[in-house]
Amino acid sequence: MYAIVLLVGFLIAAYVFHETVVKGKSCTSKAKLHGKTVIVTGSNTAELYHTCHYEYQESGSSQVVFMQLDLASLKSVRSFAENFLKTEPRLDILINNAGLFNFGRTEDGFGMTFGVNHLGHFLLTNLLLDRLKECGPSRVVNVSSGAHNWGRVDFDCLNTHKTLRTGTSFVDGQRVYADSKLCNVLFTYELAKRLKGTKVTCYSLHPGKTDIIRNASPTFQLVALNGLRFFMKTPLQGSQTTLHCALHEGIEHLSGRHFSNCTARDVLAKAKDPVTAKKLWEISERFCDL
């Protein structure tokens, strides 16, 4: 009888967790995107580096345009930005969504996870900032992860090895991923400070759903997909906080904040440390030759 009571209690608790945490809130914005242009990186799961931008016409119809962007190549990032600025008069929302969990090196010799998850987006954002300012009010949305809580930024390692960690084990890979997600939050924090006085605001977020495990081993994917399915959001559920940060009215005063479940959240001191954020910005500028 005691075991049955425990089982029932566990099932009730699991159901409540799934309904309140996993499903979470939905974006309730009524914003209209007619005449707006939105860039979303990593918007095609078949090819990580595909980027699309959406052109919402006054008629209400939308056009999706796919453009090649390799975030593991700073040359590719510059080429993409140059082509976009030449062909598109507007940019209203930039969603830095692409990410991976991987070893190896980028074309420029940086650690792959650091290079794609942070550095490529750092350069892309800076190259497009003037257009965002011209089209304000506009937004930058950086998709981070709750994993940032376990991250750190080792500047000695970055300066010496151009990567966040040098280990190659699975655990090291997880740690580097967390480090890169901390970089996303710190980047957003510093970017908001530099955007004060403009009509551009920025936000970082934990989506609660990601296809990041497609970069992991087949065994890990099998375990994760089957063992954690109950605790993971669907793609639709996972997109809600991104949509909230991109579209929701009246959150401009929360620029620089981190969101989860469509709500601004407090972060650990290390994720809003002004010295670390400024130092990360400066080393990123140097790496990108800005």
HUHU-V297554 format. One record per run of one state. SS is the DSSP state (hx for helix, st for strand, lp for the rest). FROM is the first residue (numbers start at 0). LEN is the number of residues. Records with the same first field share a line. If there is no record, write none. Layout:
SS = FROM-LEN + FROM-LEN
This chain:
lp = 0-1 + 22-14 + 41-8 + 56-5 + 68-5 + 87-5 + 96-8 + 105-5 + 134-3 + 143-2 + 150-4 + 161-8 + 194-5 + 206-5 + 215-2 + 227-1 + 231-3 + 238-1 + 247-4 + 254-3 + 260-2 + 265-3 + 272-1 + 288-2
hx = 1-21 + 73-14 + 111-23 + 145-5 + 154-7 + 169-25 + 211-4 + 217-10 + 228-3 + 234-4 + 239-8 + 251-3 + 268-4 + 273-15
st = 36-5 + 49-7 + 61-7 + 92-4 + 104-1 + 110-1 + 137-6 + 199-7 + 257-3 + 262-3
